[in-house]
Amino acid sequence: MSIYLAELTVIVGLLLLAVEVWLLGLSTIVLLATGVAAILVGLLAMVGVVPETVTALFSSTGIGAGLLTAMLWRPLKQLQRGGRRPDNRHSDFIGLILTLSEPLSREQPSTIKYSGVTWQLRLSSAAGDCTLLAGEQVKVVGVDVGRFTVEPILSE
């Protein structure tokens, strides 16, 4: 059994990575860092850099996981947070016609109650700098959490 400790460490690392990727969807950094560290330590043990003892392999994997976690924490956190996503343009609300209950402009946001929810209204970039009065109709062209992006309906 002690002959195959390095190989066993690599296999454990691969299993940890498989669990992290397929079951958890890269949601935790702990299994990712431990899996990568175990693979690296196992490979280093195979070439003779790390002694093939249980204590050396476990401690090296733990230290490696700690170092990887410290190095990758901020970049992975930013990746997880991501940038501001664009308005949803594939919603059942797209094309909805609303009547404003208060004026709406770029400087003066408005709200409207629809389907039991108070939605913030914002003018789309295509609407320009126009000011819409209460009673005018607008069309929903984008949806985000609690917010409709609207454009005025042009009368012909």
DSSP file (Angstrom, degrees, kcal/mol; ACC not computed):
  #  RESIDUE AA STRUCTURE BP1 BP2  ACC     N-H-->O    O-->H-N    N-H-->O    O-->H-N    TCO  KAPPA ALPHA  PHI   PSI    X-CA   Y-CA   Z-CA
    1    1 A M    >         0   0    0      0, 0.0     3,-1.2     0, 0.0     0, 0.0   0.000 360.0 360.0 360.0 -41.9    0.0    0.0    0.0
    2    2 A S  G >   +     0   0    0      1,-0.3     3,-1.0     2,-0.2     4,-0.2   0.707 360.0  67.6 -68.3 -17.6    2.8    2.5    0.8
    3    3 A I  G 3  S+     0   0    0      1,-0.2     3,-0.3     2,-0.1    -1,-0.3   0.832 104.7  42.3 -67.8 -31.0    4.3    1.9   -2.6
    4    4 A Y  G <> S+     0   0    0     -3,-1.2     4,-2.5     1,-0.2    -1,-0.2   0.068  76.8 112.3-106.3  23.2    1.3    3.6   -4.2
    5    5 A L  H <> S+     0   0    0     -3,-1.0     4,-2.2     2,-0.2    -1,-0.2   0.898  79.6  49.8 -64.3 -40.3    0.8    6.6   -1.9
    6    6 A A  H  > S+     0   0    0     -3,-0.3     4,-1.9    -4,-0.2    -1,-0.2   0.930 113.6  45.5 -63.8 -45.1    1.7    9.1   -4.6
    7    7 A E  H  > S+     0   0    0      1,-0.2     4,-2.3     2,-0.2    -2,-0.2   0.892 111.8  52.6 -65.3 -39.3   -0.6    7.6   -7.1
    8    8 A L  H  X S+     0   0    0     -4,-2.5     4,-2.6     1,-0.2    -1,-0.2   0.877 106.9  53.3 -63.3 -38.1   -3.4    7.4   -4.5
    9    9 A T  H  X S+     0   0    0     -4,-2.2     4,-2.2     2,-0.2    -1,-0.2   0.905 109.2  48.3 -64.2 -41.6   -2.9   11.1   -3.7
   10   10 A V  H  X S+     0   0    0     -4,-1.9     4,-2.4     2,-0.2    -2,-0.2   0.914 111.8  49.8 -63.8 -42.8   -3.3   11.9   -7.4
   11   11 A I  H  X S+     0   0    0     -4,-2.3     4,-2.4     2,-0.2    -2,-0.2   0.907 110.2  50.0 -63.7 -42.4   -6.5    9.8   -7.6
   12   12 A V  H  X S+     0   0    0     -4,-2.6     4,-2.5     2,-0.2    -1,-0.2   0.911 110.5  51.3 -62.1 -41.5   -7.9   11.5   -4.5
   13   13 A G  H  X S+     0   0    0     -4,-2.2     4,-2.2     2,-0.2    -2,-0.2   0.909 110.1  48.5 -61.1 -43.0   -7.2   14.9   -6.1
   14   14 A L  H  X S+     0   0    0     -4,-2.4     4,-2.3     2,-0.2    -2,-0.2   0.888 110.9  50.8 -64.7 -39.0   -8.9   13.9   -9.3
   15   15 A L  H  X S+     0   0    0     -4,-2.4     4,-2.5     2,-0.2    -2,-0.2   0.909 109.4  50.7 -64.7 -41.3  -11.9   12.6   -7.4
   16   16 A L  H  X S+     0   0    0     -4,-2.5     4,-2.4     1,-0.2    -2,-0.2   0.912 111.6  48.0 -62.5 -41.9  -12.1   15.9   -5.4
   17   17 A L  H  X S+     0   0    0     -4,-2.2     4,-2.8     2,-0.2     5,-0.3   0.894 110.2  52.1 -64.8 -39.2  -12.0   17.9   -8.7
   18   18 A A  H  X>S+     0   0    0     -4,-2.3     4,-2.6     2,-0.2     5,-0.7   0.925 111.2  46.5 -63.4 -43.8  -14.7   15.7  -10.2
   19   19 A V  I  X>S+     0   0    0     -4,-2.5     5,-1.7     1,-0.2     4,-1.4   0.925 114.0  49.3 -62.5 -44.0  -17.0   16.3   -7.2
   20   20 A E  I  <5S+     0   0    0     -4,-2.4     6,-2.5    -5,-0.2     7,-0.4   0.921 119.3  35.8 -62.0 -45.8  -16.3   20.0   -7.3
   21   21 A V  I  X5S+     0   0    0     -4,-2.8     4,-0.5     4,-0.2    -2,-0.2   0.954 127.2  31.0 -76.8 -50.9  -16.9   20.4  -11.1
   22   22 A W  I  <5S+     0   0    0     -4,-2.6    -3,-0.2    -5,-0.3    -2,-0.1   0.864 130.5  28.4 -83.5 -36.4  -19.8   17.9  -11.7
   23   23 A L  I  <<S+     0   0    0     -4,-1.4    -3,-0.2    -5,-0.7    -4,-0.1   0.855 133.2  27.7 -93.3 -37.3  -21.7   17.9   -8.4
   24   24 A L  T  4<S-     0   0    0     -5,-1.7     3,-0.4    -4,-0.2    -3,-0.2   0.542  92.2-132.6-105.5  -8.4  -21.0   21.4   -7.0
   25   25 A G     <  -     0   0    0     -4,-0.5    -4,-0.2    -6,-0.3    -3,-0.1   0.875  67.0 -59.8  62.3  40.6  -20.5   23.3  -10.3
   26   26 A L  S    S+     0   0    0     -6,-2.5    -1,-0.2    -9,-0.1    -5,-0.1   0.871  98.7 136.1  56.2  41.2  -17.3   25.1   -9.1
   27   27 A S        +     0   0    0     -7,-0.4     2,-0.4    -3,-0.4    -2,-0.1   0.648  58.1  50.9 -93.8 -16.0  -19.2   26.7   -6.2
   28   28 A T     >  -     0   0    0     -8,-0.2     4,-0.6     1,-0.1    -4,-0.1  -0.939  59.4-157.6-121.9 146.3  -16.6   26.1   -3.5
   29   29 A I  H  > S+     0   0    0     -2,-0.4     4,-2.8     2,-0.1     5,-0.3   0.673  84.9  73.6 -90.2 -18.5  -12.9   26.9   -3.5
   30   30 A V  H  > S+     0   0    0      1,-0.2     4,-2.5     2,-0.2     5,-0.2   0.950 101.3  38.3 -64.5 -51.8  -12.0   24.4   -0.8
   31   31 A L  H  > S+     0   0    0      2,-0.2     4,-2.6     1,-0.2     5,-0.2   0.871 116.3  53.6 -68.4 -35.2  -12.4   21.2   -2.9
   32   32 A L  H  X S+     0   0    0     -4,-0.6     4,-2.4     2,-0.2     5,-0.2   0.956 113.4  41.3 -62.1 -50.6  -10.9   22.9   -6.0
   33   33 A A  H  X S+     0   0    0     -4,-2.8     4,-2.5     1,-0.2    -2,-0.2   0.902 116.7  48.6 -66.3 -41.3   -7.8   24.0   -4.1
   34   34 A T  H  X S+     0   0    0     -4,-2.5     4,-2.5    -5,-0.3    -1,-0.2   0.901 112.2  49.2 -66.7 -40.4   -7.5   20.7   -2.2
   35   35 A G  H  X S+     0   0    0     -4,-2.6     4,-2.1    -5,-0.2    -2,-0.2   0.935 114.0  44.2 -64.1 -46.7   -7.9   18.7   -5.4
   36   36 A V  H  X S+     0   0    0     -4,-2.4     4,-2.5    -5,-0.2    -2,-0.2   0.920 114.8  49.9 -64.3 -42.9   -5.3   20.7   -7.4
   37   37 A A  H  X S+     0   0    0     -4,-2.5     4,-2.9    -5,-0.2     5,-0.2   0.903 109.7  51.1 -62.7 -41.1   -2.9   20.6   -4.4
   38   38 A A  H  X S+     0   0    0     -4,-2.5     4,-2.5     2,-0.2    -1,-0.2   0.903 110.7  48.6 -64.3 -40.6   -3.3   16.8   -4.0
   39   39 A I  H  X S+     0   0    0     -4,-2.1     4,-2.3     2,-0.2    -2,-0.2   0.938 114.0  46.0 -64.3 -45.8   -2.6   16.2   -7.7
   40   40 A L  H  X S+     0   0    0     -4,-2.5     4,-2.5     2,-0.2    -2,-0.2   0.917 114.2  47.5 -63.9 -43.3    0.5   18.5   -7.6
   41   41 A V  H  X S+     0   0    0     -4,-2.9     4,-2.3     2,-0.2     9,-0.2   0.904 111.3  51.5 -65.5 -40.8    1.8   16.9   -4.4
   42   42 A G  H  X S+     0   0    0     -4,-2.5     4,-1.8    -5,-0.2    -1,-0.2   0.912 111.6  46.8 -60.9 -42.8    1.2   13.4   -5.8
   43   43 A L  H  X S+     0   0    0     -4,-2.3     4,-1.5     2,-0.2    -2,-0.2   0.892 111.8  50.7 -66.6 -39.2    3.2   14.3   -8.9
   44   44 A L  H  <>S+     0   0    0     -4,-2.5     5,-2.3     1,-0.2     6,-0.9   0.862 109.8  51.1 -65.6 -34.5    6.0   15.8   -6.8
   45   45 A A  H ><5S+     0   0    0     -4,-2.3     3,-0.7     4,-0.2    -1,-0.2   0.864 105.3  56.4 -69.7 -34.4    6.1   12.6   -4.7
   46   46 A M  H 3<5S+     0   0    0     -4,-1.8    -1,-0.2     1,-0.2    -2,-0.2   0.853 110.3  43.9 -64.4 -34.3    6.3   10.5   -7.9
   47   47 A V  T 3<5S-     0   0    0     -4,-1.5    -1,-0.2    -5,-0.1    -2,-0.2   0.458 120.8-108.2 -92.3   0.3    9.4   12.4   -9.0
   48   48 A G  T < 5S+     0   0    0     -3,-0.7    -3,-0.2    -4,-0.4    -2,-0.1   0.534  87.6 114.6  93.6   6.7   11.0   12.3   -5.5
   49   49 A V  S   <S+     0   0    0     -5,-2.3    -4,-0.2    -6,-0.2    -5,-0.1   0.900  79.9  41.3 -75.7 -40.8   10.6   15.9   -4.4
   50   50 A V  S    S-     0   0    0     -6,-0.9    -2,-0.3    -9,-0.2    -1,-0.1  -0.906  97.0-111.9-107.0 133.6    8.1   15.1   -1.6
   51   51 A P        -     0   0    0      0, 0.0     2,-1.8     0, 0.0    -6,-0.1  -0.353  26.5-119.8 -63.4 143.8    8.7   12.0    0.6
   52   52 A E  S    S+     0   0    0     -7,-0.1     2,-0.3     4,-0.1   -47,-0.1  -0.449  70.1 121.6 -86.2  65.6    6.1    9.2    0.1
   53   53 A T  S  > S-     0   0    0     -2,-1.8     4,-2.6     1,-0.1     5,-0.2  -0.915  71.1-121.2-121.8 154.5    4.9    9.1    3.6
   54   54 A V  H  > S+     0   0    0     -2,-0.3     4,-2.8     1,-0.2     5,-0.3   0.925 113.6  49.8 -59.3 -45.2    1.3    9.7    4.8
   55   55 A T  H  > S+     0   0    0      1,-0.2     4,-2.5     2,-0.2     5,-0.3   0.924 112.5  45.9 -61.7 -46.0    2.4   12.6    7.0
   56   56 A A  H  > S+     0   0    0      2,-0.2     4,-2.3     1,-0.2     5,-0.2   0.903 115.3  46.7 -65.3 -41.4    4.4   14.4    4.2
   57   57 A L  H  X S+     0   0    0     -4,-2.6     4,-2.1     2,-0.2    -2,-0.2   0.924 115.3  45.0 -68.7 -43.8    1.6   13.9    1.6
   58   58 A F  H  X S+     0   0    0     -4,-2.8     4,-2.4    -5,-0.2    -2,-0.2   0.942 116.9  44.3 -65.1 -47.0   -1.2   15.1    3.9
   59   59 A S  H  X S+     0   0    0     -4,-2.5     4,-2.6    -5,-0.3     5,-0.2   0.903 114.2  49.3 -67.7 -39.8    0.7   18.1    5.3
   60   60 A S  H  X S+     0   0    0     -4,-2.3     4,-2.6    -5,-0.3    -1,-0.2   0.892 111.7  49.6 -65.4 -38.8    2.0   19.1    1.8
   61   61 A T  H  X S+     0   0    0     -4,-2.1     4,-2.6    -5,-0.2    -2,-0.2   0.922 112.3  48.0 -64.8 -43.7   -1.6   18.8    0.4
   62   62 A G  H  X S+     0   0    0     -4,-2.4     4,-2.2     2,-0.2    -2,-0.2   0.924 114.0  45.6 -63.4 -44.8   -2.9   20.9    3.2
   63   63 A I  H  X S+     0   0    0     -4,-2.6     4,-2.4     2,-0.2    -2,-0.2   0.918 114.1  49.5 -64.7 -42.6   -0.3   23.6    2.9
   64   64 A G  H  X S+     0   0    0     -4,-2.6     4,-2.7    -5,-0.2    -2,-0.2   0.894 110.1  50.5 -62.9 -40.4   -0.7   23.6   -0.9
   65   65 A A  H  X S+     0   0    0     -4,-2.6     4,-2.5     2,-0.2    -1,-0.2   0.905 110.6  50.1 -65.1 -40.3   -4.5   24.0   -0.6
   66   66 A G  H  X S+     0   0    0     -4,-2.2     4,-2.2     2,-0.2    -2,-0.2   0.918 112.5  46.2 -63.1 -43.5   -4.0   26.9    1.8
   67   67 A L  H  X S+     0   0    0     -4,-2.4     4,-2.3     2,-0.2    -2,-0.2   0.919 113.5  48.6 -65.8 -43.9   -1.6   28.6   -0.5
   68   68 A L  H  X S+     0   0    0     -4,-2.7     4,-2.7     2,-0.2    -2,-0.2   0.904 111.0  51.0 -62.5 -40.7   -3.9   28.0   -3.6
   69   69 A T  H  X S+     0   0    0     -4,-2.5     4,-1.6     1,-0.2    -1,-0.2   0.926 110.9  48.3 -62.4 -44.3   -6.9   29.3   -1.7
   70   70 A A  H  < S+     0   0    0     -4,-2.2     4,-0.4     1,-0.2    -1,-0.2   0.886 116.2  43.8 -63.3 -38.6   -5.0   32.5   -0.7
   71   71 A M  H  < S+     0   0    0     -4,-2.3    -2,-0.2     1,-0.2    -1,-0.2   0.865 121.5  37.3 -74.2 -36.4   -3.8   33.1   -4.2
   72   72 A L  H  X S+     0   0    0     -4,-2.7     4,-2.4    -5,-0.2     5,-0.3   0.544  90.3  91.6 -96.0  -7.3   -7.1   32.3   -6.0
   73   73 A W  H  X S+     0   0    0     -4,-1.6     4,-2.2    -5,-0.2     5,-0.2   0.945  91.1  39.2 -57.0 -56.6   -9.6   33.8   -3.5
   74   74 A R  H  > S+     0   0    0     -4,-0.4     4,-2.3     2,-0.2     5,-0.2   0.931 117.2  47.6 -64.7 -48.0   -9.9   37.3   -5.0
   75   75 A P  H  > S+     0   0    0      0, 0.0     4,-2.1     0, 0.0    -1,-0.2   0.915 115.5  45.5 -61.5 -40.2   -9.9   36.3   -8.7
   76   76 A L  H  X S+     0   0    0     -4,-2.4     4,-2.4     2,-0.2    -2,-0.2   0.865 110.9  53.3 -70.2 -34.3  -12.5   33.6   -8.2
   77   77 A K  H  X S+     0   0    0     -4,-2.2     4,-2.1    -5,-0.3    -1,-0.2   0.909 111.1  46.4 -65.2 -42.0  -14.7   35.9   -6.1
   78   78 A Q  H  X S+     0   0    0     -4,-2.3     4,-2.6     2,-0.2    -2,-0.2   0.887 112.4  50.6 -66.6 -38.6  -14.6   38.5   -8.8
   79   79 A L  H  < S+     0   0    0     -4,-2.1    -2,-0.2    -5,-0.2    -1,-0.2   0.892 111.1  48.5 -64.1 -39.9  -15.4   35.8  -11.4
   80   80 A Q  H  < S+     0   0    0     -4,-2.4    -2,-0.2     1,-0.2    -1,-0.2   0.880 112.6  47.9 -68.1 -38.2  -18.3   34.6   -9.4
   81   81 A R  H  < S-     0   0    0     -4,-2.1    -2,-0.2    -5,-0.2    -1,-0.2   0.911  93.2-179.0 -69.8 -43.0  -19.7   38.1   -8.9
   82   82 A G     <  -     0   0    0     -4,-2.6     2,-0.1    -5,-0.2    -2,-0.1   0.090  30.0 -64.5  68.9 175.7  -19.3   38.9  -12.6
   83   83 A G        -     0   0    0      1,-0.1     2,-0.4    -4,-0.1     0, 0.0  -0.286  67.8 -68.4 -89.2 178.9  -20.2   42.1  -14.2
   84   84 A R        -     0   0    0     -2,-0.1    -1,-0.1     1,-0.1    -2,-0.1  -0.551  54.6-136.0 -69.7 124.5  -23.6   43.8  -14.6
   85   85 A R        -     0   0    0     -2,-0.4     3,-0.1     1,-0.1    -1,-0.1  -0.534  21.4-107.1 -83.4 151.3  -25.7   41.7  -16.9
   86   86 A P        -     0   0    0      0, 0.0    -1,-0.1     0, 0.0     3,-0.1  -0.248  49.7 -74.4 -71.4 164.3  -27.7   43.4  -19.6
   87   87 A D        -     0   0    0      1,-0.1     2,-0.5    57,-0.1    57,-0.2  -0.234  53.8-102.6 -56.5 145.6  -31.5   43.6  -19.4
   88   88 A N  B     -A  143   0A   0     55,-3.1    55,-1.5     1,-0.1     3,-0.2  -0.600  38.1-179.9 -70.5 120.7  -33.4   40.4  -20.0
   89   89 A R        +     0   0    0     -2,-0.5    -1,-0.1     1,-0.2    -2,-0.1   0.199  69.8  68.1-107.7  14.4  -34.7   40.7  -23.5
   90   90 A H  S    S+     0   0    0     53,-0.1     2,-0.3     3,-0.0    -1,-0.2  -0.393  73.2 119.2-129.1  55.1  -36.4   37.3  -23.5
   91   91 A S  S >  S-     0   0    0     -3,-0.2     3,-1.0     1,-0.1     0, 0.0  -0.816  72.0-121.4-119.6 157.7  -39.2   37.8  -21.0
   92   92 A D  T 3  S+     0   0    0     -2,-0.3    -1,-0.1     1,-0.2     0, 0.0   0.684 112.0  65.2 -68.5 -17.1  -43.0   37.6  -21.2
   93   93 A F  T >  S+     0   0    0      2,-0.1     3,-2.2     3,-0.1    47,-0.3   0.695  74.7 108.5 -78.0 -19.1  -43.0   41.2  -20.0
   94   94 A I  T <  S+     0   0    0     -3,-1.0    47,-0.2     1,-0.3     3,-0.1  -0.384  84.7  21.0 -62.6 131.0  -41.3   42.4  -23.2
   95   95 A G  T 3  S+     0   0    0     45,-3.1    -1,-0.3     1,-0.3     2,-0.1   0.323  87.3 146.4  92.6  -7.6  -43.8   44.3  -25.3
   96   96 A L    <   -     0   0    0     -3,-2.2    44,-2.4    44,-0.2     2,-0.5  -0.413  43.5-138.0 -63.5 134.3  -46.1   45.0  -22.4
   97   97 A I  E     -B  139   0A   0     42,-0.2     2,-0.3    -2,-0.1    42,-0.2  -0.856  24.9-176.5 -99.2 127.4  -47.9   48.4  -22.7
   98   98 A L  E     -B  138   0A   0     40,-2.8    40,-2.7    -2,-0.5     2,-0.5  -0.905  22.4-137.0-122.8 150.1  -48.1   50.4  -19.5
   99   99 A T  E     -B  137   0A   0     -2,-0.3    38,-0.2    38,-0.2     2,-0.1  -0.938  30.0-122.1-106.2 124.6  -49.7   53.8  -18.7
  100  100 A L        -     0   0    0     36,-2.9    35,-2.7    -2,-0.5    12,-0.1  -0.389  19.1-167.6 -68.2 137.4  -47.5   56.0  -16.6
  101  101 A S  S    S+     0   0    0     10,-0.4    33,-0.2    33,-0.2    -1,-0.1   0.517  78.2  19.9 -99.1  -9.3  -49.0   57.2  -13.3
  102  102 A E  S    S-     0   0    0     31,-0.1    -1,-0.2     9,-0.1    33,-0.1  -0.968 100.0 -75.7-151.3 161.0  -46.3   59.8  -12.8
  103  103 A P        -     0   0    0      0, 0.0     2,-0.4     0, 0.0    30,-0.2  -0.187  43.8-157.9 -60.6 153.2  -43.8   61.6  -15.1
  104  104 A L  B     +F  132   0B   0     28,-2.6    28,-3.3     6,-0.1     2,-0.3  -0.995  24.6 140.9-137.8 129.3  -40.7   59.8  -16.3
  105  105 A S        -     0   0    0      3,-2.0    18,-0.2    -2,-0.4    26,-0.1  -0.909  62.6 -93.6-149.9 177.3  -37.3   61.1  -17.5
  106  106 A R  S    S+     0   0    0     24,-0.4    -1,-0.1    -2,-0.3    25,-0.1   0.897 127.8  40.8 -63.6 -38.8  -33.7   60.2  -17.2
  107  107 A E  S    S+     0   0    0      1,-0.2    -1,-0.2    -3,-0.0    -3,-0.0   0.745 118.3  48.8 -80.8 -24.0  -33.3   62.5  -14.2
  108  108 A Q  S    S-     0   0    0      2,-0.0    -3,-2.0     0, 0.0    -1,-0.2  -0.831  77.3-159.9-122.5  91.8  -36.7   61.6  -12.6
  109  109 A P        -     0   0    0      0, 0.0     2,-0.3     0, 0.0    13,-0.1  -0.214  10.6-153.5 -65.7 163.6  -37.2   57.8  -12.3
  110  110 A S  E     -C  121   0A   0     11,-1.2    11,-3.5    -5,-0.1     2,-0.3  -0.871   5.8-145.9-133.8 164.2  -40.7   56.6  -11.9
  111  111 A T  E     -C  120   0A   0     -2,-0.3   -10,-0.4     9,-0.3     2,-0.3  -0.924   9.6-170.1-129.2 159.1  -42.4   53.5  -10.5
  112  112 A I  E     -C  119   0A   0      7,-2.2     7,-3.4    -2,-0.3     2,-0.7  -0.994  22.0-129.3-146.8 143.8  -45.5   51.6  -11.4
  113  113 A K  E     +C  118   0A   0     -2,-0.3     2,-0.4     5,-0.2     5,-0.2  -0.852  36.6 165.4 -96.7 120.6  -47.5   48.9   -9.7
  114  114 A Y  E >   -C  117   0A   0      3,-2.9     3,-1.7    -2,-0.7    -2,-0.1  -0.992  64.4  -8.9-138.2 128.4  -48.1   45.9  -12.0
  115  115 A S  T 3  S-     0   0    0     -2,-0.4    -1,-0.1     1,-0.3     3,-0.1   0.845 128.7 -54.2  56.3  38.2  -49.2   42.5  -11.0
  116  116 A G  T 3  S+     0   0    0      1,-0.2     2,-0.4    -3,-0.0    -1,-0.3   0.526 118.7 104.6  79.5   5.3  -48.9   43.3   -7.3
  117  117 A V  E <   -C  114   0A   0     -3,-1.7    -3,-2.9    -5,-0.0     2,-0.7  -0.955  68.7-132.3-121.5 138.3  -45.3   44.4   -7.6
  118  118 A T  E     -C  113   0A   0     -2,-0.4     2,-0.4    -5,-0.2    -5,-0.2  -0.816  31.1-164.3 -88.6 116.3  -43.9   47.9   -7.6
  119  119 A W  E     -C  112   0A   0     -7,-3.4    -7,-2.2    -2,-0.7     2,-0.4  -0.803  17.0-130.3-104.4 140.5  -41.5   48.2  -10.6
  120  120 A Q  E     -Cd 111 147A   0     26,-2.6    28,-2.8    -2,-0.4     2,-0.4  -0.744  24.9-145.9 -84.0 136.0  -38.9   50.9  -11.1
  121  121 A L  E     +Cd 110 148A   0    -11,-3.5   -11,-1.2    -2,-0.4     2,-0.4  -0.865  19.3 178.1-105.7 138.2  -39.2   52.4  -14.6
  122  122 A R  E     - d   0 149A   0     26,-2.1    28,-2.8    -2,-0.4     2,-0.2  -0.998  29.7-115.5-137.9 141.5  -36.2   53.5  -16.6
  123  123 A L  E     - d   0 150A   0     -2,-0.4    28,-0.2    26,-0.2     2,-0.1  -0.506  31.9-119.4 -74.7 141.3  -36.0   55.0  -20.1
  124  124 A S    >   -     0   0    0     26,-2.4     3,-1.2    -2,-0.2     4,-0.3  -0.344  24.4-111.4 -73.2 161.8  -34.0   53.0  -22.6
  125  125 A S  G >  S+     0   0    0      1,-0.3     3,-0.9     2,-0.2    -1,-0.1   0.785 117.7  61.7 -65.5 -26.1  -31.0   54.5  -24.3
  126  126 A A  G 3  S+     0   0    0      1,-0.2    -1,-0.3     2,-0.0    25,-0.1   0.686  91.0  68.6 -72.4 -17.6  -33.0   54.6  -27.6
  127  127 A A  G X  S-     0   0    0     -3,-1.2     3,-0.8     1,-0.2    -1,-0.2   0.649  89.8-157.0 -77.8 -14.2  -35.6   56.9  -26.0
  128  128 A G  T <   -     0   0    0     -3,-0.9    -1,-0.2    -4,-0.3   -22,-0.1  -0.419  49.4 -39.8  74.1-149.6  -33.1   59.8  -25.8
  129  129 A D  T 3  S+     0   0    0     -2,-0.1    -1,-0.2   -24,-0.1    -4,-0.0  -0.082  89.4 141.4-106.0  32.9  -33.6   62.6  -23.2
  130  130 A C    <   -     0   0    0     -3,-0.8     2,-0.5   -25,-0.1   -24,-0.4  -0.300  45.3-136.2 -74.2 159.3  -37.3   62.9  -23.6
  131  131 A T        -     0   0    0    -26,-0.1     2,-0.4   -25,-0.1   -26,-0.2  -0.979  15.9-155.6-116.3 126.7  -39.7   63.6  -20.6
  132  132 A L  B     -F  104   0B   0    -28,-3.3   -28,-2.6    -2,-0.5     2,-0.2  -0.837  10.2-139.5-104.3 139.7  -42.9   61.5  -20.5
  133  133 A L    >   -     0   0    0     -2,-0.4     3,-1.9   -30,-0.2   -33,-0.2  -0.532  32.9 -83.0 -95.2 161.2  -45.9   62.8  -18.6
  134  134 A A  T 3  S+     0   0    0      1,-0.2   -33,-0.2    -2,-0.2    -1,-0.1  -0.372 116.9  33.1 -58.7 138.8  -48.4   60.9  -16.5
  135  135 A G  T 3  S+     0   0    0    -35,-2.7    -1,-0.2     1,-0.4     2,-0.1   0.152  89.1 121.1  96.7 -17.0  -51.0   59.2  -18.6
  136  136 A E    <   -     0   0    0     -3,-1.9   -36,-2.9   -37,-0.1    -1,-0.4  -0.445  61.9-120.9 -76.6 154.7  -48.7   58.5  -21.5
  137  137 A Q  E     -B   99   0A   0    -38,-0.2    16,-1.7    16,-0.2     2,-0.3  -0.756  27.8-174.5-100.3 144.3  -48.1   55.0  -22.7
  138  138 A V  E     -BE  98 152A   0    -40,-2.7   -40,-2.8    -2,-0.3     2,-0.4  -0.914  18.3-132.8-131.1 158.6  -44.8   53.2  -22.8
  139  139 A K  E     -BE  97 151A   0     12,-3.0    12,-2.1    -2,-0.3     2,-0.4  -0.941  22.8-122.0-114.6 135.7  -43.7   49.8  -24.0
  140  140 A V  E     + E   0 150A   0    -44,-2.4   -45,-3.1    -2,-0.4    10,-0.2  -0.622  36.2 165.3 -76.3 125.3  -41.4   47.5  -22.0
  141  141 A V  E     +     0   0A   0      8,-3.3     2,-0.3    -2,-0.4     9,-0.2   0.463  64.1  23.6-118.3  -7.5  -38.2   46.6  -23.9
  142  142 A G  E     - E   0 149A   0      7,-1.5     7,-3.0   -49,-0.1     2,-0.4  -0.985  61.1-156.1-157.8 149.7  -36.1   45.2  -21.1
  143  143 A V  E     +AE  88 148A   0    -55,-1.5   -55,-3.1    -2,-0.3     2,-0.3  -0.993  17.0 161.7-132.8 135.0  -36.6   43.5  -17.7
  144  144 A D  E >   - E   0 147A   0      3,-2.7     3,-2.2    -2,-0.4     2,-0.3  -0.842  60.0 -55.7-136.4 175.8  -34.3   43.2  -14.7
  145  145 A V  T 3  S-     0   0    0      1,-0.3     3,-0.1    -2,-0.3    -2,-0.0  -0.382 123.8 -14.2 -60.7 114.1  -35.0   42.4  -11.1
  146  146 A G  T 3  S+     0   0    0     -2,-0.3   -26,-2.6     1,-0.1     2,-0.4   0.616 121.8  96.2  71.3  13.7  -37.6   44.9  -10.0
  147  147 A R  E <   -dE 120 144A   0     -3,-2.2    -3,-2.7   -28,-0.2     2,-0.4  -0.994  52.8-161.6-143.7 134.5  -37.1   47.2  -13.0
  148  148 A F  E     -dE 121 143A   0    -28,-2.8   -26,-2.1    -2,-0.4     2,-0.6  -0.933  13.5-148.2-106.9 134.4  -38.6   47.7  -16.4
  149  149 A T  E     -dE 122 142A   0     -7,-3.0    -8,-3.3    -2,-0.4    -7,-1.5  -0.923  30.9-173.9 -98.0 126.6  -36.7   49.5  -19.2
  150  150 A V  E     -dE 123 140A   0    -28,-2.8   -26,-2.4    -2,-0.6   -10,-0.2  -0.796  23.5-157.9-125.9 160.6  -39.3   51.3  -21.3
  151  151 A E  E     - E   0 139A   0    -12,-2.1   -12,-3.0    -2,-0.3     2,-0.1  -0.971  34.4-103.3-130.7 147.8  -39.6   53.3  -24.5
  152  152 A P  E     - E   0 138A   0      0, 0.0     2,-0.7     0, 0.0   -14,-0.2  -0.396  32.9-118.4 -68.1 148.6  -42.4   55.8  -25.4
  153  153 A I        -     0   0    0    -16,-1.7     2,-0.5    -2,-0.1   -16,-0.2  -0.810  28.9-134.7 -88.1 119.8  -45.0   54.6  -27.8
  154  154 A L        -     0   0    0     -2,-0.7     2,-0.3     2,-0.0   -16,-0.0  -0.623  13.3-139.9 -79.9 125.0  -44.8   56.9  -30.8
  155  155 A S              0   0    0     -2,-0.5    -1,-0.0     1,-0.1     0, 0.0  -0.667 360.0 360.0 -84.8 140.1  -48.2   58.0  -32.0
  156  156 A E              0   0    0     -2,-0.3    -1,-0.1     0, 0.0    -2,-0.0   0.412 360.0 360.0-104.4 360.0  -48.5   58.1  -35.8
